[in-house]
Amino acid sequence: DLTPSLAAARDDAPTIYDDGCHLDQATVEPKPCVFGDPASAVSVALFGDSHAAQWFPALDRLARVEGWRLVPYTKSACTPAEVPVWNGAMQREYTECAAWRDRVFALLADLRPTLVIMAPSRTYTLVDGASTASVAERPDLWDAGIAASLVRLRAVADNVVLMGDTPRSKVDPPVCLSKHLDDILACTTPARLAIDAARTAADARLAAAAGAGFIDPTAWACPTEPCPVVIGTYLVFRDTHHLTTPFSTALARRLLAALPPLPRRSG
């Protein structure tokens, strides 16, 4: 009775994956995609990697209900933070990410959106000269990159919100549940392993210092201890770290309540 079903979970990606709006790793030119009400005076931009894209279903529902013009700028494995990152598949610095990010900043400067929601994954390999390090090993580099992007966004948008990262599962939920059909608890993850509380607190401080809002979605995806993989009839994750489309959509009203108030269309 799960939504999505275990069989469908692996292919349960947001629609922006199918229509090319979510860019692959090689592409650097953002695709001009608009959802919701294209004529709306309220424009909302979604900016980030696949952990931003996972919020598209919720924002798409809100854009249609609230009358927003929704513009997604997301790219695979590419952080919106202004920091060089390593691409494991390419085995080199991910220069396509920096090129795309610069183009997005230019587009946002032209758009002058009502709201920008910036949402990055917290797990990257950072490039510092000839060396590389994880975010945990070099939080100073990561903090500087997050801060720099927030400052640039604050200069061009009426409102900026930084989304904290979602919890992570120690197992692949669809696979685990398929093996434990009568024992959902076998697929849970202790909160201490699923959540990086220190990183979330640091992101909140960075947002406040930049004059941006901050949303911590931890309690939405992990309301109990241990963190569940099923909430109600919803499968929470399609893999170890991406929300399913139905679960994201179901969080639309919670997300709206956490966002700064935006004008609604009349009528």
C-alpha positions in Angstrom: 0.0 0.0 0.0 3.0 2.3 -0.2 3.1 5.5 -2.3 5.2 5.1 -4.4 5.3 1.3 -4.6 8.6 -0.5 -3.9 8.7 -1.5 -7.6 8.2 2.1 -8.8 10.4 3.8 -6.2 13.7 3.6 -8.2 12.2 5.5 -11.1 10.3 8.0 -8.9 12.2 11.2 -9.8 10.6 14.6 -10.2 9.3 15.6 -13.6 12.2 18.0 -14.1 14.5 15.0 -14.7 12.4 13.8 -17.6 11.9 17.2 -19.4 15.6 18.3 -19.2 15.0 21.1 -16.7 17.3 19.3 -14.1 20.7 19.3 -15.9 23.0 16.4 -16.2 26.6 16.7 -15.2 28.0 17.7 -18.6 25.5 20.4 -19.4 26.3 24.0 -18.3 23.6 26.1 -20.0 20.4 26.3 -17.8 17.2 25.3 -19.6 14.5 28.1 -19.5 11.8 26.1 -17.6 8.8 27.8 -16.0 6.0 26.1 -14.0 3.0 27.4 -12.1 1.6 30.7 -13.5 4.0 32.0 -16.2 2.4 35.4 -16.0 2.5 35.8 -12.2 4.2 38.8 -10.6 5.4 36.4 -7.9 8.5 34.5 -9.1 10.1 31.7 -7.1 13.4 30.2 -8.1 14.7 26.9 -6.9 18.5 26.7 -7.0 20.8 23.8 -6.2 21.6 20.2 -6.8 19.5 17.0 -6.7 18.7 17.8 -3.1 17.1 21.0 -4.4 15.3 19.1 -7.1 13.7 16.8 -4.5 11.7 19.8 -3.3 10.4 20.5 -6.8 7.2 18.4 -6.4 6.2 20.4 -3.2 7.0 23.7 -4.9 5.2 22.7 -8.1 2.0 22.1 -6.1 2.4 25.4 -4.2 3.1 27.3 -7.5 -0.2 26.0 -9.0 -2.2 26.7 -5.8 -0.7 30.0 -4.8 -0.2 31.4 -8.3 3.6 31.6 -8.4 5.9 31.6 -11.4 8.3 28.8 -10.5 11.7 28.7 -12.1 13.9 25.7 -11.2 17.7 25.8 -11.7 19.1 22.5 -10.6 22.0 20.4 -11.8 23.2 16.9 -10.9 25.9 16.8 -8.2 26.5 20.5 -8.5 26.3 22.5 -5.3 24.9 26.1 -5.4 27.7 27.0 -2.9 30.5 29.0 -4.4 33.2 26.5 -3.9 35.1 24.3 -6.3 34.1 20.6 -6.0 35.5 17.3 -7.2 33.5 15.1 -9.6 34.1 11.4 -8.9 32.8 10.2 -12.3 35.0 12.6 -14.2 37.9 12.2 -11.8 38.7 15.9 -11.9 37.5 19.3 -10.7 33.8 19.8 -11.7 34.4 22.9 -13.7 31.0 22.4 -15.4 29.4 23.1 -12.0 31.1 26.4 -11.6 30.2 27.4 -15.2 26.6 26.5 -14.7 26.4 28.3 -11.3 27.8 31.5 -12.8 25.1 31.4 -15.5 22.4 30.9 -12.9 23.5 33.9 -10.9 23.4 36.0 -14.1 19.9 34.7 -14.9 18.7 35.4 -11.3 20.1 38.9 -11.5 17.9 39.5 -14.6 14.8 37.8 -13.1 14.9 39.6 -9.7 12.8 36.9 -8.1 10.4 37.3 -5.2 12.1 34.3 -3.5 15.1 32.1 -4.1 15.2 28.8 -2.3 18.8 27.5 -2.2 19.1 23.8 -1.3 22.4 21.9 -1.3 23.4 18.4 -0.3 25.9 18.5 2.6 28.2 15.8 1.2 30.8 17.0 -1.4 34.5 16.6 -2.0 35.9 20.1 -2.0 38.9 21.3 -4.1 41.5 23.5 -2.5 44.4 24.0 -4.9 46.0 20.7 -5.4 44.3 19.0 -2.5 40.8 17.7 -1.9 38.8 17.3 1.3 35.3 16.5 2.5 32.9 19.1 3.8 33.4 17.7 7.3 37.2 18.0 6.9 37.1 21.6 5.6 34.0 23.2 7.0 35.7 26.6 6.6 35.7 26.2 2.8 32.1 25.0 2.7 30.9 27.8 5.0 32.6 30.4 2.9 31.0 29.0 -0.3 27.5 28.9 1.3 28.0 32.5 2.6 29.2 33.8 -0.7 26.2 32.4 -2.6 23.7 33.7 -0.1 25.2 37.2 -0.3 24.9 37.2 -4.1 21.3 35.9 -3.9 20.3 38.5 -1.3 21.5 41.2 -3.7 19.1 40.2 -6.5 16.1 38.6 -4.7 13.4 40.0 -2.3 13.7 36.9 -0.1 16.3 34.2 0.1 15.9 30.9 2.0 18.5 28.3 2.7 17.1 24.7 3.0 18.9 22.5 5.4 19.8 19.1 4.1 17.5 16.1 4.6 18.3 13.1 6.7 20.1 10.1 5.1 19.3 6.5 5.3 21.9 3.9 6.2 20.1 1.4 3.9 18.5 1.7 0.4 14.9 1.7 1.6 13.2 0.1 -1.4 15.7 -2.7 -1.4 15.6 -3.1 2.4 11.8 -3.1 2.6 11.6 -5.7 -0.2 13.7 -8.0 2.0 11.8 -7.2 5.2 8.1 -6.9 4.1 7.0 -7.8 7.6 9.5 -5.7 9.5 9.7 -2.0 8.6 11.8 -1.3 11.7 14.6 -3.3 10.2 15.1 -0.5 7.7 15.2 2.5 10.0 18.3 4.6 10.7 19.3 6.0 14.1 19.0 9.8 14.1 22.7 10.2 15.1 23.6 8.5 11.8 20.9 10.1 9.6 21.3 13.7 10.8 24.2 16.0 10.9 23.0 18.4 13.6 26.3 20.4 13.7 26.1 21.0 9.9 22.4 22.1 10.2 23.3 24.5 13.0 26.1 25.9 11.0 23.9 26.5 8.0 21.3 28.2 10.1 24.0 30.6 11.4 25.3 31.3 7.9 21.7 32.1 6.7 21.1 34.4 9.6 24.4 36.2 9.0 23.5 36.8 5.4 20.0 38.0 6.2 18.4 34.9 4.7 15.8 32.6 6.1 16.6 29.0 7.1 14.4 25.9 6.9 15.3 22.7 8.7 13.3 19.8 7.2 14.8 17.2 9.6 11.6 16.7 11.6 9.5 16.3 8.5 11.6 13.3 7.3 12.6 12.0 10.7 9.8 12.7 13.2 10.7 9.7 15.4 13.7 7.9 16.7 14.9 6.0 14.8 14.3 7.7 11.5 11.5 5.8 9.6 11.5 4.9 5.9 7.7 4.9 5.8 5.5 7.7 7.2 1.8 7.0 6.9 1.4 5.4 3.5 4.3 7.3 2.0 7.7 5.8 1.3 10.0 8.6 2.4 13.1 7.9 0.3 13.6 6.6 -3.2 17.2 5.8 -2.4 19.5 6.5 0.5 19.2 10.3 0.3 16.4 11.5 -2.0 12.8 12.1 -1.0 10.2 10.4 -3.1 8.0 12.6 -5.3 4.7 11.8 -3.4 6.3 12.4 0.0 7.8 15.7 -1.2 4.4 16.7 -2.6 2.7 15.9 0.7 5.0 18.3 2.5 3.9 21.3 0.4 1.8 22.9 3.1 4.5 22.5 5.7 7.0 24.0 3.3 4.6 26.9 2.6 4.2 27.6 6.4 8.0 27.7 6.8 8.6 30.1 3.9 8.4 33.9 4.2 4.9 35.2 3.3 4.5 35.8 -0.4 1.6 37.6 -2.2 -1.2 35.4 -3.5 -2.9 35.9 -6.8 -6.3 37.6 -6.5 -9.5 35.8 -7.4 
